[in-house]
Amino acid sequence: MAGVARVENLLGQCLRNGEPDIVHDLRVALRRTRLLALVGTPVLGKVSARDFRQWALKLATALGPVRDYDVTLEWLKAHSPGTRERLIRQRRARTWREARLKAKAVTAPEWKELRKPNSATARPGRLREKFHKVQSQICDALDRDAPQFDQLDAAGRHEFRRALRRLRYLRELELSRREQKSDRRLKRLIAFQETLGEAQNCAVVRAVFSQNSAPSPAELVNLAKAQEQRWLARAQRHLAAFMRARAAE
């Protein structure tokens, strides 16, 4: 299965040093391969696909708190260098040690088995059918929530962004690398997803400060909140374009 070798390689690097870029790249690779495993169920078989997806989700979840601290440190570096940075780094280091133990405790999949297609079921027609089924389910969820995006809470917006990201990944699977560079639909999806991602990062910063025992620096929390609102306002323009494009399909 495409992406498995990358996940295996990144996992080894991550467990050795836990560098921010490696943690981020591994979580992205896990998201992509989880979707690939779902689409590739006719090839992998239900049990292998399910086991891999569960393993990838557990691993990504274990690394999530580490990524939250990395996002916060990146935000502080851009907007308030030095402020609370030492404290956040200390907590990041402690969280990484805990996450590393959890990650190592998650039983890894049988990598060799994942690379062996099931010749009895690996028919292009079944893959296309599964691909379009997954794509349709994602689109249905987005079509349901898009008109009421303003009423979604933080958790709802996060789920909307995740669905948008999966739709982007599927679009990339449909296109060659060359086609991806000029595909307008893909560019719109990426811009919309990244705008919501920036808003989510601001929400993460606020959450990191609010969950710690030390008093939250009000000026930083307010700045993050204001930036989140600006990103969400920008997302509205992407949302309108997205809904027009969906209506035209």
ABEGO torsion letter per residue (X at the ends): XBGAAAAAAAAAAAAAAGBAAAAAAAAAAAAAAAAAAAAAAAAAEAAAAAAAAAAAAAAAAAAAAAAAAAAAAAAAAAABBGBGAAAAAAAAAAAAAAAAAAAAABBBBBAAAAABBBAAABBAAAAAAAAAAAAAAAAAAAAAAAAAAAABBAAAAAAAAAAAAAAAAAAAAABBAAAAAABAAAAAAAAAAAAAAAAAAAAAAAAAAAABABBBBAAAAAAAAAAAAAAAAAAAAAAAAAAAAAAAX
